């Protein structure tokens, strides 16, 4: 399992950007949560005002003012709900793209690990080839200098 740690060492230069990305993600999450709280607060406040204004009164002027207030509060509720829907779409997009980013990071990490293993394997194969060549040379020299070879010729 040390091989995986070695590849992580290769990606050590990526710790800075990863930390910066984590900080940016935390800041974005904080701003998104503030937007959610603001939008939900707006919906609740406007609904409360809408219910309070919905009382029926006798003077027609008062009723028209209340009707206008109700329309205004309803419009604000719709705007806050629309903002929440846009926020949900943005969160979905962020989840999708951050998933791809982490997947790409994982692929790059695994590629680095496999490249390191390939280099190590190439080194081992080269050493085995050199040892085999040295052994073969030693065996050939022993064979050509042996008494059996000189007797059979």
N, C-alpha and C positions, 0 to 999 in steps of 0.2 A: 504494500500500500504506500510505500515511500515514493513510488513513481508518481502517484497523483499529487503528493506534496511538492515534488520537484517541479511539476508543471505549474503548480500554484506559484512557485518561486519565480518562474518565468513571467507570470502575469503580475508580479509584484509591482511593476511600474503602473499597472492598471488600478492599483488601490486608490490612487488620488482621484481619478475620474469616477471610480465607483463610489467613493465617499461623497464626491460632489453631486453625483446623480442621486444618491440617497438623500442628501440634504435638500436638493431641488424637489424631489418627490415629497419629502416631508412638508416643505413649504407649500407645495401645490395642494397637498391634502389639507393643510390648515386653511388655506384660502377657500377651498371647496366646502369645507365644513362651515366656515363663516357664511358662505353664500347660502348653504342649506338652512342654517339657523335664521338668517335674515329673511329668506323667502317664506319659511314656515311661520315666522313671527308676523310677517306682513299678512299672510293668509288668515291667521287666527285673529289679528287685530281688526282687519277689515270685516271678517265674519261677525265679530262682536259688535262692531259699529252698525253693520247691516241689520242685525237682529234688533239693536236698540232703536234704530231709525224706523223699523218696520211697524211701529205702533200707528194705529189709525186715529186721526184727530178730525174734529169737525171743520175747522176753517179750510177752505179749498186751497188757499195760498200755502198754508203750512203743509198740506198734503203734497203739493207740487214740489215744494222744497225738499221734503223727505224723499219723494220719488227720485229727484235728481241726486240726492245724497246716496240713495240705494244703488242707483246706476253707477255712480262714481266708485263706490266701495266694491261693487260687483266687478267693475272693470279692473280695479286694482287687484282683486283676488285672481282674476283671469291672468293678469300680467305676472303675478307671483307664481301661479301654477305653470305658466308657460316657461318662466325662468327655471323652475324645478325640472321640467321636462328636458330643457336644453342641458341642464346640469347632468341629468341622468345619461343623456346621449354622450356628453363629454366624458363621463366616467366610464361608459362602455368602451369608447374609443381608446381612452387611456389604458384600460385593462387589456384590450386587445394588443395595442402597440407595445406596452410594457412587457406583455407576455412574449411578443416576438423579440424584443430586445434581450430579455433574459435567455430566451432560446438561442439567439445568436451568440451571446456571451458564452453559453454552455458549449455550443458547437466550436467556437474559437478555442476554448480551454481544452476540449477533447482533441482538437486538431493539433494543438501544441504538444499535448501528451503523446499523441501518436507519432508526431515528428521526432520527439525526443526518443521514443522507443525505437523508431526506425533507424536513427543515428546510432543508438546503442547496439542494435542488431547488426548494422553494417560493420561496426567496429569489431564485434565478436566474430562475424563471418570472415573478415579480413585476417584477424588473428588466427582463426582455425585454418584458413588457406595457407598462411605463412608457415604454421606449424606442420601442416601436411606436406608442403613443398620441402621443408627442411628434413622431415622424416623420410620422404621419398628419396631425396638426394643422398641421405646417409645410407639408406637401404641399397640404392644403386651402387654407391661406392663400395659398400661391403660386398655386394654380389660380384661386381667386376674384379674385385681384388681377392675373391675367395678361391680356395684350392679346387672346389668342384667345378667352377667355370673353366678354369685353366685345364683341368683334366678332361672335360667333355669336349674341348675344342681339339 
